[in-house]
Every structure is written in structure tokens, then in C-alpha cells.
Amino acid sequence: MSAKNYWLAFGIGVSTGAALALLYAPQSGVRTRRRLRKSVNNAGDYLLDAGDYLKSQAEHFAEEAQKAIKHTKKQVDSVVDKTGDLVADTVKSARMII
């Protein structure tokens, strides 16, 4: 097949496809563009809402992490104090024995 015949067949195929698409299109171009515009706007609103939700969740998790850190710090401080007291008592007892 020569290049000329190839491009002629390609052009006929494209024209036929475009004509069939117009004939079988379920709605007009104006209506299609309107629906696309509405879908894009809805997608933008959805993304904004999703962003707000993710931001609020991140803030919530950050607060919970801070609470957990404070709680853990209190527990560690308590254990360190008890261990210090125990060591001091042990040293006192060891000095009495010696």
C-alpha cells in the first residue's frame, strides 16, 4: 500500500468515525460541555472537602500524639523516681552493712 493510499484510507476512517460519533451521540455538544463543566466543578469541591477532612484528621492525630507523649513522659518520670529511691535505699542498706 502506498503512502497516498494509506493516508486516504486513514482520512476516510477518521471521517467515518466522526460522522458515526455525531449520529449516535446521546446528547448535544452544549449539553455535554455543560455536564463536563459541572463534573469538573464538583470534582474541585470534592477535592477541597477531602483536603479539609485530611487537615482536620492530621490535627486530631497530632493532638493525640502529644497526649500520648505527655502520658509516656509522666510514666517514665515515675519509673525513674522509683528507681532512684530504690537505688538510694539499696546504697543506704549497703553502707549500714559495711
C-alpha positions as CSV (number, residue, x, y, z in Angstrom):
1,M,0.0,0.0,0.0
2,S,1.5,3.3,-1.0
3,A,1.7,6.3,1.4
4,K,-1.0,8.1,-0.6
5,N,-3.5,5.2,-0.3
6,Y,-2.6,4.8,3.4
7,W,-3.4,8.5,4.2
8,L,-6.6,8.3,2.0
9,A,-7.8,5.2,4.0
10,F,-6.9,6.9,7.2
11,G,-8.8,10.1,6.3
12,I,-11.9,8.1,5.3
13,G,-11.7,6.1,8.6
14,V,-11.4,9.3,10.7
15,S,-14.3,11.0,8.8
16,T,-16.5,7.9,9.1
17,G,-15.7,7.6,12.8
18,A,-16.5,11.3,13.4
19,A,-19.8,11.1,11.5
20,L,-20.9,8.0,13.4
21,A,-20.0,9.6,16.7
22,L,-22.1,12.6,15.8
23,L,-25.0,10.5,14.7
24,Y,-25.0,8.3,17.8
25,A,-24.1,10.8,20.4
26,P,-26.6,10.6,23.3
27,Q,-26.8,14.4,23.8
28,S,-25.9,17.7,22.1
29,G,-22.4,19.2,22.4
30,V,-23.7,22.1,24.5
31,R,-25.2,19.7,27.0
32,T,-22.1,17.6,27.0
33,R,-19.9,20.6,27.7
34,R,-22.3,21.7,30.5
35,R,-22.1,18.3,32.1
36,L,-18.3,18.2,31.8
37,R,-18.1,21.7,33.4
38,K,-20.4,20.6,36.2
39,S,-18.3,17.5,36.8
40,V,-15.1,19.5,36.9
41,N,-16.6,21.9,39.4
42,N,-17.9,19.0,41.5
43,A,-14.5,17.4,41.4
44,G,-12.9,20.7,42.7
45,D,-15.4,20.9,45.5
46,Y,-14.8,17.3,46.4
47,L,-11.1,17.8,46.5
48,L,-11.5,20.9,48.7
49,D,-13.7,18.9,51.1
50,A,-11.2,16.0,51.1
51,G,-8.4,18.4,51.8
52,D,-10.3,19.9,54.7
53,Y,-11.1,16.5,56.1
54,L,-7.5,15.3,55.8
55,K,-6.3,18.5,57.5
56,S,-8.7,18.0,60.5
57,Q,-7.6,14.4,60.8
58,A,-4.0,15.4,60.8
59,E,-4.6,18.0,63.5
60,H,-6.6,15.4,65.6
61,F,-3.8,12.8,65.3
62,A,-1.2,15.4,66.2
63,E,-3.2,16.3,69.4
64,E,-3.5,12.6,70.3
65,A,0.2,12.1,69.7
66,Q,1.0,15.0,72.0
67,K,-1.2,13.5,74.7
68,A,0.5,10.1,74.3
69,I,3.9,11.7,74.6
70,K,2.9,13.6,77.8
71,H,1.4,10.4,79.3
72,T,4.5,8.4,78.4
73,K,6.8,11.1,79.8
74,K,4.9,11.1,83.1
75,Q,5.2,7.3,83.3
76,V,9.0,7.4,82.6
77,D,9.5,10.1,85.2
78,S,7.6,8.0,87.7
79,V,9.7,4.9,87.0
80,V,12.9,6.9,87.2
81,D,11.9,8.4,90.5
82,K,11.0,5.0,91.9
83,T,14.2,3.5,90.6
84,G,16.2,6.4,92.1
85,D,14.5,5.8,95.5
86,L,15.2,2.1,95.3
87,V,18.9,2.7,94.5
88,A,19.2,5.2,97.3
89,D,17.7,2.7,99.8
90,T,20.0,0.0,98.5
91,V,23.0,2.2,98.9
92,K,21.9,3.1,102.4
93,S,21.5,-0.6,103.3
94,A,24.9,-1.4,101.8
95,R,26.6,1.3,103.9
96,M,24.9,0.0,107.1
97,I,26.2,-3.5,106.4
98,I,29.8,-2.3,105.7
